[in-house]
């Protein structure tokens, strides 16, 4: 399925300092399926959170990835 970037938003907490250790946690926030003019389309939202070694919030990013299956690709899959 081809995919495109559907946008992202960032929220920032404490600044990153030299020597900090950053831990990243990613999770699927949700998805929505629907038919669009591009064909069957899935909108996937993920969340990525960064914490420093003290557990302080550094950054949060919400991203939307749009995946679609065009009629041409659906026909190829059937053959």
ROSE-4610 file (N, C-alpha, C; in Angstrom, 1 decimal, always signed):
// ROSE-4610
residu = [X/X/X/X/X/X/X/X/X/X/X/X/X/X/X/X/X/X/X/X/X/X/X/X/X/X/X/X/X/X/X/X/X/X/X/X/X/X/X/X/X/X/X/X/X/X/X/X/X/X/X/X/X/X/X/X/X/X/X/X/X/X/X/X/X/X/X/X/X/X/X/X/X/X/X/X/X/X/X/X/X/X/X/X/X/X/X/X/X/X/X/X/X/X/X/X/X/X/X/X/X/X/X/X/X/X/X/X/X/X/X/X/X/X/X/X/X/X/X/X/X/X/X/X/X/X/X/X/X/X/X/X/X/X/X/X/X/X/X/X/X/X/X/X/X/X/X/X/X/X/X/X/X/X/X/X/X/X/X/X/X/X/X/X/X/X/X/X/X/X/X/X/X/X/X/X/X/X/X/X/X/X/X/X/X/X/X/X/X/X/X/X/X/X/X/X/X/X/X/X/X/X/X/X/X/X/X/X/X/X/X/X/X/X/X/X/X/X/X/X/X/X/X/X/X/X/X/X/X/X/X/X/X/X/X/X/X]
num = [1/1/1/2/2/2/3/3/3/4/4/4/5/5/5/6/6/6/7/7/7/8/8/8/9/9/9/10/10/10/11/11/11/12/12/12/13/13/13/14/14/14/15/15/15/16/16/16/17/17/17/18/18/18/19/19/19/20/20/20/21/21/21/22/22/22/23/23/23/24/24/24/25/25/25/26/26/26/27/27/27/28/28/28/29/29/29/30/30/30/31/31/31/32/32/32/33/33/33/34/34/34/35/35/35/36/36/36/37/37/37/38/38/38/39/39/39/40/40/40/41/41/41/42/42/42/43/43/43/44/44/44/45/45/45/46/46/46/47/47/47/48/48/48/49/49/49/50/50/50/51/51/51/52/52/52/53/53/53/54/54/54/55/55/55/56/56/56/57/57/57/58/58/58/59/59/59/60/60/60/61/61/61/62/62/62/63/63/63/64/64/64/65/65/65/66/66/66/67/67/67/68/68/68/69/69/69/70/70/70/71/71/71/72/72/72/73/73/73/74/74/74/75/75/75/76/76/76/77/77/77/78/78/78/79/79/79]
x = [+0.8/+0.0/+0.9/+0.7/+1.5/+1.1/+2.0/+1.7/+2.2/+1.6/+2.0/+1.9/+2.7/+2.7/+1.5/+0.6/-0.6/-0.5/+0.7/+0.9/+1.4/+1.9/+2.4/+2.4/+2.3/+2.4/+3.3/+4.1/+5.0/+4.7/+5.0/+4.9/+6.2/+6.7/+8.1/+8.0/+8.8/+8.9/+10.3/+11.0/+12.3/+13.3/+14.3/+15.3/+16.2/+16.8/+17.8/+19.1/+19.9/+21.2/+22.3/+23.5/+24.6/+24.7/+24.9/+25.0/+23.7/+22.5/+21.2/+21.1/+20.4/+20.0/+18.5/+18.2/+16.8/+16.2/+15.0/+14.3/+13.0/+12.8/+11.7/+10.7/+9.4/+8.3/+7.4/+7.1/+6.1/+4.9/+3.8/+2.5/+1.5/+0.8/-0.3/-1.5/-1.9/-3.0/-4.3/-4.3/-5.6/-5.5/-6.6/-6.6/-8.1/-8.3/-9.6/-9.6/-10.5/-10.6/-11.8/-11.6/-12.7/-12.3/-13.4/-13.2/-13.1/-12.0/-11.8/-11.7/-11.5/-11.3/-10.0/-9.1/-7.9/-8.2/-9.4/-9.7/-9.8/-9.6/-9.6/-8.4/-8.7/-7.7/-7.7/-6.5/-6.4/-5.6/-6.1/-5.4/-4.9/-3.6/-2.9/-2.3/-2.6/-2.1/-1.2/+0.1/+1.0/+1.5/+1.9/+2.4/+3.8/+4.8/+6.1/+6.4/+6.9/+7.2/+8.6/+9.3/+10.7/+10.8/+11.5/+11.8/+13.3/+13.8/+15.2/+15.4/+16.7/+17.1/+16.4/+15.9/+15.2/+13.7/+13.2/+11.8/+11.1/+11.8/+11.1/+10.7/+9.6/+9.0/+9.9/+10.3/+11.2/+10.4/+9.7/+9.0/+7.9/+6.8/+5.7/+5.4/+5.3/+5.0/+3.8/+2.7/+1.6/+1.8/+1.8/+1.9/+0.8/+0.4/-0.7/-0.1/-0.2/+0.3/-1.0/-1.0/-2.2/-1.7/-2.4/-2.1/-3.4/-3.1/-4.3/-4.0/-5.0/-4.9/-5.7/-5.0/-5.7/-6.4/-7.3/-8.0/-7.0/-5.9/-4.9/-4.2/-3.8/-3.1/-4.0/-5.3/-6.2/-6.3/-6.3/-6.4/-5.2/-4.0/-2.8/-2.7/-3.3/-3.3/-4.2/-5.2/-6.1/-5.6/-4.6/-4.0/-3.0]
y = [-1.2/+0.0/+1.2/+2.1/+3.4/+4.2/+5.0/+5.8/+7.2/+8.1/+9.5/+10.1/+11.1/+11.8/+12.6/+12.4/+13.1/+14.3/+14.5/+15.6/+15.2/+16.1/+15.8/+17.1/+16.9/+18.0/+17.6/+18.6/+18.4/+19.3/+18.7/+19.4/+19.2/+20.3/+20.2/+20.5/+19.8/+20.0/+20.6/+19.9/+20.4/+20.3/+21.2/+21.2/+20.0/+19.5/+18.4/+19.1/+18.5/+19.0/+18.0/+18.5/+17.6/+16.5/+15.3/+14.2/+13.5/+14.1/+13.5/+12.2/+11.3/+10.0/+10.1/+9.9/+10.0/+8.6/+8.4/+7.2/+7.6/+6.8/+7.0/+5.9/+6.2/+5.3/+5.6/+4.6/+4.8/+3.9/+4.4/+3.6/+4.0/+3.0/+3.3/+3.9/+5.1/+5.8/+5.4/+5.0/+4.6/+4.6/+4.1/+4.2/+4.3/+4.8/+5.0/+4.5/+3.6/+3.1/+3.8/+4.1/+4.6/+4.6/+4.7/+4.8/+6.2/+6.5/+7.9/+7.8/+9.0/+9.0/+8.2/+8.0/+7.2/+5.7/+5.3/+3.9/+3.6/+2.4/+2.0/+2.7/+3.5/+4.3/+4.1/+4.0/+3.8/+5.0/+5.7/+6.8/+6.3/+6.2/+5.7/+6.8/+6.9/+7.9/+7.3/+7.7/+7.2/+8.3/+8.0/+8.9/+8.5/+9.4/+9.1/+10.1/+9.6/+10.4/+10.2/+11.3/+11.3/+11.7/+10.9/+11.3/+11.3/+12.1/+12.1/+11.1/+11.0/+10.0/+10.2/+11.4/+11.7/+11.5/+11.0/+10.8/+12.1/+13.2/+14.4/+14.4/+14.9/+15.0/+15.9/+15.4/+16.2/+16.6/+15.6/+15.8/+14.8/+15.3/+14.4/+14.7/+13.7/+13.9/+13.0/+13.6/+12.9/+12.9/+11.8/+11.7/+10.9/+11.4/+10.7/+10.1/+8.9/+8.2/+7.8/+8.1/+7.8/+6.7/+5.6/+4.5/+4.2/+3.9/+3.7/+2.6/+1.9/+0.9/+1.4/+1.7/+2.2/+1.0/+1.2/+0.2/-0.6/+0.1/-0.6/-1.6/-1.2/-2.2/-3.3/-3.0/-4.0/-5.1/-4.6/-5.5/-6.4/-5.8/-6.6/-7.6/-7.3/-8.3/-9.5/-9.3/-10.4/-11.3/-10.9/-11.8/-12.7]
z = [+0.0/+0.0/+0.0/-1.0/-0.9/+0.3/+0.8/+2.0/+1.8/+2.5/+2.5/+3.9/+4.2/+5.5/+5.6/+6.6/+6.7/+7.7/+8.2/+9.1/+10.5/+11.2/+12.5/+13.4/+14.7/+15.6/+16.7/+17.2/+18.3/+19.5/+20.7/+21.9/+22.7/+23.2/+23.8/+25.3/+26.1/+27.5/+27.9/+28.8/+29.2/+28.1/+28.1/+27.0/+27.2/+26.1/+26.1/+26.4/+27.3/+27.7/+27.4/+27.1/+26.8/+28.0/+27.5/+28.5/+28.9/+28.4/+28.7/+28.0/+28.6/+28.0/+27.7/+26.4/+26.0/+25.7/+26.3/+26.0/+25.2/+24.2/+23.3/+23.4/+23.5/+23.5/+22.4/+21.6/+20.5/+20.7/+20.3/+20.4/+19.4/+18.9/+18.0/+18.8/+18.4/+19.0/+18.4/+17.2/+16.6/+15.1/+14.4/+13.0/+12.6/+11.4/+10.8/+9.4/+9.0/+7.6/+6.9/+5.7/+4.9/+3.4/+2.6/+1.2/+0.8/+0.0/-0.5/-2.0/-2.7/-4.1/-4.5/-3.6/-3.9/-3.7/-3.2/-3.0/-1.5/-1.1/+0.3/+1.0/+2.1/+2.7/+4.2/+4.8/+6.3/+6.8/+7.8/+8.5/+9.8/+10.0/+11.2/+12.0/+13.3/+14.1/+15.2/+15.2/+16.2/+17.1/+18.3/+19.3/+19.7/+19.7/+20.1/+21.3/+22.4/+23.6/+24.0/+24.2/+24.7/+26.1/+27.0/+28.4/+28.6/+29.5/+29.8/+30.9/+31.4/+32.4/+33.7/+34.0/+35.2/+35.1/+33.9/+33.6/+33.3/+33.0/+32.7/+31.2/+30.9/+29.6/+28.7/+27.5/+26.6/+25.3/+24.7/+23.5/+23.3/+22.6/+22.2/+20.8/+19.9/+18.5/+18.2/+17.6/+17.0/+15.5/+14.8/+13.4/+12.8/+11.6/+10.8/+9.6/+9.3/+8.1/+7.3/+6.0/+5.2/+4.2/+4.3/+3.4/+2.6/+1.3/+0.4/-0.6/-1.0/-2.1/-3.2/-4.3/-5.5/-6.2/-7.1/-7.8/-8.7/-9.2/-10.0/-9.1/-7.9/-7.0/-6.6/-6.4/-5.9/-7.1/-8.3/-9.4/-9.6/-9.3/-9.3/-8.3/-7.1/-6.0/-6.3/-7.1/-7.4/-8.4/-9.2/-10.3/-9.7]
